[in-house]
Amino acid sequence: MITMETRKIRVKDVTETLRDEIVLKAMAPDTAIMSTREISESFGVSPITANRAVMKLVEEGLLYRVKGSGTFVRGSVPCGLKGCVALLIADHVREDSVLNYYLRNIYSYFKKEQVTFRIVFFSELWDTANAERKLKEFDGIVMPIHIWEEKTIPALRSFGKPIVAFQTDQIREDIPVHQVMFSLRMGYAEALARMDGIESKKFHLFSEAHANGLARTSLFEQMLLEAGAQKENIGKTVLNGGEDVALECYRMTFRLAEKLRGKFVFSSSDFHIAVPLINAMDDRGLKAGTDYELMSCDNMEGHGCKPFARPRITAIDCDKGASADAAAGLLMSLIGKPSSAQHIVRIPTKLVMRETAFCRK
């Protein structure tokens, strides 16, 4: 027998799941959501329960209904009255993208702190006049640092309120916003302390061509040289594949496999480089941790991602949850408190050892 209490719990569960899905998938304003019948079938609840969940989100202001047309996303997430902030993201965010890990944590932070926020797509800032009108309602902005680009700079420069950028591994002195960055030097130092015979060891460094990838690799190379590695023993590959960087990495590694035998391989990215690299080396009969060593950045395996049956990649842990919380918290601390000082928050990193390096028996 379904009691009134059970029905309330079901409505709450469906409401929260729908709310999270709308926000975390960054559904644009005026996007149609599932019909009540589709929600009922998808969640295995009655149409009455599905309708009550939708009406709850309509009452909150997240959705609106048009008679005869359906239910649509309004665009704001009304969580309270502690400020109204914008989360700027690229127009298309894949569900499996790294940015989604930040997005989920930022959303959870603002939801917990009862802060109203809305996702704004960076293309909405290309028209400066329209962007200025759109941004007027916000008390602050939090965004990945790559959103600061030629088309968005005019609108962001004229915003006049706090902007916090995350997803960076280096201080961008050319970008006049507050920044949350990973302190990779800490994790790298742990790794170097575990290396034997660094003076004669051979290395190969793989990086993506974007600023973060190059910065990660450049710092690691610098620290290798400071620790006694020989410059002639350090090979480098920069991948320029864009959306197909993983495929480019696989093909490149497949060709280089024998040359990587016996080397310590560094990867600036878990998913785009380390995973396809391991797959290519496996296909050539070379095993990580035995025939070569591999260390990557990110530690996505430690944060819920499972590219393999078990965690395999030795990695520098860049805690994206901590970075997201720090970015959201920094923004909230700055709202309503004008300051000309630039705030930089450094998130510590650490070495996480698995089978691909430092774990030989």
C-alpha positions as CSV (number, residue, x, y, z in Angstrom):
1,M,0.0,0.0,0.0
2,I,1.3,3.4,-1.0
3,T,1.0,5.8,1.9
4,M,0.8,9.6,1.8
5,E,4.3,9.7,3.2
6,T,5.6,7.4,0.5
7,R,4.0,9.5,-2.1
8,K,5.6,12.7,-0.7
9,I,9.0,11.0,-0.8
10,R,8.5,9.9,-4.4
11,V,7.5,13.5,-5.4
12,K,10.6,14.8,-3.7
13,D,12.9,12.3,-5.3
14,V,11.6,13.0,-8.8
15,T,11.7,16.8,-8.2
16,E,15.3,16.7,-7.1
17,T,16.4,14.4,-9.9
18,L,14.7,16.6,-12.5
19,R,16.2,19.7,-11.0
20,D,19.7,18.3,-11.0
21,E,19.3,17.0,-14.5
22,I,18.1,20.3,-15.9
23,V,21.0,22.2,-14.2
24,L,23.8,19.7,-14.7
25,K,23.0,19.2,-18.4
26,A,23.1,23.0,-18.7
27,M,19.7,23.0,-20.4
28,A,19.3,26.4,-22.2
29,P,16.3,28.6,-21.3
30,D,13.1,27.8,-23.3
31,T,14.3,24.2,-23.8
32,A,11.3,21.8,-23.6
33,I,11.6,19.0,-21.0
34,M,9.9,15.6,-21.0
35,S,6.2,15.4,-20.9
36,T,4.4,14.3,-17.7
37,R,3.8,10.9,-19.4
38,E,7.4,10.5,-20.3
39,I,8.5,11.5,-16.8
40,S,6.1,9.0,-15.4
41,E,7.4,6.2,-17.5
42,S,11.1,7.2,-17.1
43,F,10.9,7.3,-13.2
44,G,8.3,4.5,-12.8
45,V,5.9,6.7,-11.0
46,S,2.3,7.6,-11.5
47,P,1.4,10.5,-13.8
48,I,0.0,12.3,-10.7
49,T,3.4,12.1,-9.0
50,A,5.2,13.2,-12.2
51,N,2.8,16.2,-12.5
52,R,3.3,17.2,-8.9
53,A,7.1,17.1,-9.3
54,V,6.9,19.3,-12.4
55,M,4.5,21.7,-10.7
56,K,7.0,22.0,-7.8
57,L,9.7,23.1,-10.2
58,V,7.2,25.5,-11.9
59,E,6.5,27.0,-8.4
60,E,10.2,27.3,-7.8
61,G,10.6,29.3,-11.0
62,L,12.9,26.8,-12.7
63,L,10.3,25.7,-15.3
64,Y,7.3,27.4,-16.9
65,R,4.3,25.9,-18.8
66,V,2.7,26.9,-22.0
67,K,-0.8,25.6,-22.5
68,G,-1.0,23.2,-25.4
69,S,2.8,23.3,-26.0
70,G,4.5,21.8,-23.0
71,T,6.9,22.6,-20.1
72,F,10.1,24.6,-20.6
73,V,13.2,25.6,-18.8
74,R,13.1,29.2,-17.4
75,G,16.8,29.4,-16.8
76,S,17.3,30.4,-13.2
77,V,17.8,28.2,-10.2
78,P,16.1,29.9,-7.4
79,C,17.8,28.7,-4.2
80,G,17.5,31.7,-2.0
81,L,18.3,35.3,-1.5
82,K,22.0,35.3,-0.7
83,G,23.0,36.8,-4.1
84,C,22.5,36.0,-7.7
85,V,25.5,34.7,-9.7
86,A,26.2,33.6,-13.2
87,L,28.1,30.4,-14.1
88,L,29.6,30.9,-17.6
89,I,30.2,27.8,-19.7
90,A,30.8,26.9,-23.3
91,D,27.7,26.4,-25.4
92,H,28.1,22.6,-25.6
93,V,29.3,20.6,-22.6
94,R,29.5,16.9,-23.1
95,E,28.1,14.8,-20.2
96,D,31.5,13.1,-19.8
97,S,33.6,16.3,-20.0
98,V,35.9,17.4,-17.2
99,L,33.9,20.6,-16.8
100,N,30.9,18.6,-15.7
101,Y,32.8,17.7,-12.5
102,Y,33.2,21.3,-11.7
103,L,29.6,22.1,-12.7
104,R,28.2,19.5,-10.4
105,N,30.2,20.7,-7.4
106,I,29.5,24.4,-8.0
107,Y,25.8,23.6,-8.4
108,S,25.8,21.7,-5.1
109,Y,27.7,24.5,-3.3
110,F,25.2,27.2,-4.4
111,K,22.3,24.9,-3.7
112,K,23.5,24.2,-0.2
113,E,24.3,27.9,0.4
114,Q,20.9,28.9,-1.0
115,V,22.3,31.1,-3.7
116,T,20.4,31.9,-6.8
117,F,22.5,31.2,-9.9
118,R,21.9,30.8,-13.6
119,I,24.0,29.1,-16.3
120,V,24.9,31.6,-19.1
121,F,26.5,30.3,-22.3
122,F,29.5,32.2,-23.4
123,S,28.1,32.9,-26.9
124,E,25.5,35.1,-25.1
125,L,28.3,37.5,-24.3
126,W,29.5,38.0,-27.9
127,D,27.1,40.9,-28.4
128,T,28.5,43.4,-25.9
129,A,25.3,45.5,-25.6
130,N,23.0,42.6,-25.1
131,A,25.6,41.0,-22.7
132,E,25.7,44.0,-20.5
133,R,21.9,44.0,-20.1
134,K,21.9,40.3,-19.4
135,L,24.7,40.5,-16.8
136,K,23.1,43.4,-14.9
137,E,21.0,41.0,-12.7
138,F,24.1,39.2,-11.4
139,D,26.2,40.0,-8.4
140,G,29.2,37.9,-9.6
141,I,30.4,35.5,-12.2
142,V,32.2,32.1,-11.8
143,M,33.7,30.5,-15.0
144,P,36.4,28.3,-16.5
145,I,39.3,30.5,-17.3
146,H,39.2,29.7,-21.1
147,I,35.9,31.6,-21.3
148,W,38.0,34.7,-21.1
149,E,38.6,35.0,-24.9
150,E,38.5,37.6,-27.6
151,K,34.7,37.6,-28.1
152,T,33.8,37.7,-24.4
153,I,36.5,40.1,-23.1
154,P,34.5,43.4,-23.8
155,A,31.5,42.2,-21.8
156,L,33.5,40.7,-19.0
157,R,35.7,43.8,-18.6
158,S,32.7,46.0,-18.3
159,F,31.0,43.8,-15.7
160,G,32.4,45.7,-12.8
161,K,31.6,43.0,-10.2
162,P,33.6,40.0,-8.9
163,I,34.6,37.4,-11.5
164,V,36.3,34.1,-10.3
165,A,38.0,31.8,-12.9
166,F,38.8,28.2,-12.3
167,Q,40.2,25.2,-14.2
168,T,43.8,26.6,-14.4
169,D,47.2,25.3,-13.4
170,Q,49.0,28.7,-13.7
171,I,48.3,32.3,-12.8
172,R,47.2,34.1,-15.9
173,E,48.6,37.5,-15.3
174,D,47.0,38.7,-18.5
175,I,43.5,38.0,-17.1
176,P,42.4,40.6,-14.5
177,V,40.0,38.3,-12.5
178,H,40.3,36.3,-9.3
179,Q,41.7,32.8,-10.0
180,V,41.6,29.3,-8.4
181,M,44.5,27.2,-9.5
182,F,46.1,23.9,-8.8
183,S,49.5,23.9,-7.1
184,L,51.1,21.2,-9.2
185,R,54.6,21.7,-7.8
186,M,53.5,19.9,-4.6
187,G,52.4,16.7,-6.4
188,Y,55.4,16.8,-8.8
189,A,57.8,17.1,-5.9
190,E,56.4,13.9,-4.3
191,A,56.9,12.1,-7.6
192,L,60.4,13.3,-8.1
193,A,61.3,12.2,-4.6
194,R,60.4,8.7,-5.5
195,M,62.5,8.5,-8.7
196,D,65.7,6.5,-8.6
197,G,68.6,7.3,-10.9
198,I,67.0,10.5,-12.3
199,E,70.3,11.6,-13.9
200,S,70.3,8.7,-16.3
201,K,66.6,8.1,-16.6
202,K,64.9,8.7,-19.9
203,F,61.6,10.6,-20.1
204,H,58.9,11.3,-22.7
205,L,56.3,14.1,-22.0
206,F,52.9,14.1,-23.7
207,S,50.8,17.2,-23.6
208,E,47.8,18.8,-25.2
209,A,48.4,22.0,-27.1
210,H,46.2,24.2,-24.9
211,A,47.6,26.5,-22.2
212,N,47.0,24.2,-19.3
213,G,48.5,21.2,-21.0
214,L,51.6,23.1,-22.0
215,A,51.9,24.6,-18.5
216,R,51.7,21.2,-16.8
217,T,54.3,19.8,-19.0
218,S,56.6,22.8,-18.9
219,L,56.6,22.8,-15.1
220,F,57.3,19.1,-14.9
221,E,60.2,19.4,-17.3
222,Q,61.6,22.4,-15.4
223,M,61.5,20.4,-12.1
224,L,63.0,17.3,-13.8
225,L,66.0,19.4,-14.9
226,E,66.3,21.0,-11.5
227,A,66.4,17.5,-10.0
228,G,69.3,16.4,-12.3
229,A,67.6,15.0,-15.4
230,Q,69.5,15.4,-18.6
231,K,67.9,17.6,-21.2
232,E,68.9,15.2,-24.0
233,N,67.0,12.4,-22.2
234,I,63.7,14.3,-22.3
235,G,61.5,13.7,-25.4
236,K,58.2,15.6,-25.9
237,T,55.1,15.2,-28.0
238,V,52.4,17.9,-28.2
239,L,49.0,16.7,-29.4
240,N,47.0,19.1,-31.5
241,G,43.9,16.9,-32.2
242,G,41.2,19.2,-30.6
243,E,38.1,17.0,-30.2
244,D,40.1,14.0,-31.6
245,V,43.1,14.4,-29.3
246,A,42.5,10.9,-27.8
247,L,42.5,9.3,-31.2
248,E,45.6,11.3,-32.2
249,C,47.3,10.1,-29.0
250,Y,46.5,6.5,-29.6
251,R,47.9,6.6,-33.2
252,M,51.0,8.5,-32.1
253,T,51.6,6.1,-29.2
254,F,51.1,3.1,-31.4
255,R,53.9,4.3,-33.7
256,L,56.2,5.3,-30.8
257,A,55.6,2.3,-28.7
258,E,59.0,0.6,-28.9
259,K,60.7,4.0,-28.4
260,L,58.8,4.4,-25.2
261,R,59.9,1.1,-23.8
262,G,61.9,1.6,-20.6
263,K,61.0,5.3,-20.3
264,F,59.1,7.3,-17.7
265,V,56.1,8.8,-19.6
266,F,54.4,11.9,-18.4
267,S,50.8,12.7,-19.5
268,S,49.2,16.1,-19.0
269,S,45.7,14.6,-19.0
270,D,44.1,11.3,-17.8
271,F,41.3,10.9,-20.4
272,H,42.7,12.5,-23.5
273,I,46.2,11.1,-23.2
274,A,46.9,8.6,-20.5
275,V,44.0,6.3,-21.2
276,P,44.5,6.1,-25.0
277,L,48.2,5.8,-24.4
278,I,47.8,2.8,-22.2
279,N,45.4,1.2,-24.7
280,A,47.9,1.7,-27.5
281,M,50.8,0.3,-25.5
282,D,48.7,-2.7,-24.4
283,D,47.8,-3.3,-28.1
284,R,51.6,-3.3,-28.8
285,G,52.2,-5.8,-26.0
286,L,53.8,-3.3,-23.6
287,K,52.5,-3.1,-20.0
288,A,52.5,0.0,-17.9
289,G,54.5,-0.3,-14.7
290,T,56.6,-3.1,-16.3
291,D,57.7,-2.1,-19.7
292,Y,57.4,1.6,-19.1
293,E,56.2,3.9,-16.3
294,L,53.4,6.4,-16.7
295,M,52.3,9.3,-14.5
296,S,49.4,11.5,-15.4
297,C,47.6,14.6,-14.1
298,D,44.1,14.9,-12.8
299,N,43.4,11.5,-11.0
300,M,40.0,11.2,-12.5
301,E,40.0,7.6,-11.5
302,G,40.0,8.8,-7.9
303,H,36.9,10.9,-8.5
304,G,34.4,8.4,-9.9
305,C,35.6,7.8,-13.4
306,K,36.2,4.3,-14.5
307,P,38.1,3.9,-17.9
308,F,39.4,0.6,-16.8
309,A,38.0,-2.3,-14.7
310,R,40.1,-1.1,-11.8
311,P,42.1,2.1,-11.2
312,R,45.4,1.8,-12.9
313,I,46.9,5.3,-13.5
314,T,49.5,6.8,-11.1
315,A,48.4,10.4,-11.1
316,I,48.8,13.8,-9.6
317,D,45.5,14.4,-7.8
318,C,43.9,17.6,-9.0
319,D,40.8,17.7,-6.8
320,K,38.2,19.4,-9.0
321,G,35.6,19.2,-6.2
322,A,37.9,21.2,-4.0
323,S,38.6,23.7,-6.8
324,A,34.9,24.1,-7.6
325,D,34.1,24.7,-3.9
326,A,37.0,27.2,-3.6
327,A,35.8,29.1,-6.7
328,A,32.2,29.3,-5.5
329,G,33.3,30.2,-1.9
330,L,35.7,32.9,-3.1
331,L,33.0,34.5,-5.3
332,M,30.6,34.6,-2.4
333,S,33.2,36.1,-0.1
334,L,33.8,38.9,-2.6
335,I,30.2,39.8,-3.5
336,G,29.3,43.3,-2.2
337,K,32.9,43.9,-1.1
338,P,34.6,45.9,-3.9
339,S,38.4,45.4,-4.0
340,S,41.1,46.2,-6.5
341,A,43.2,43.3,-5.2
342,Q,43.4,40.1,-7.3
343,H,42.8,37.0,-5.1
344,I,44.6,33.8,-6.0
345,V,43.6,30.5,-4.3
346,R,46.0,27.6,-4.7
347,I,44.6,24.1,-4.4
348,P,47.2,21.5,-3.1
349,T,48.0,18.5,-5.2
350,K,49.4,15.1,-4.2
351,L,50.8,12.0,-5.8
352,V,48.4,9.0,-6.0
353,M,50.3,5.8,-6.7
354,R,48.9,2.9,-8.7
355,E,50.2,0.2,-11.0
356,T,51.6,2.4,-13.8
357,A,54.5,3.9,-11.8
358,F,56.3,3.7,-8.5
359,C,54.6,0.4,-7.6
360,R,56.9,-2.3,-8.9
361,K,57.2,-5.3,-6.7
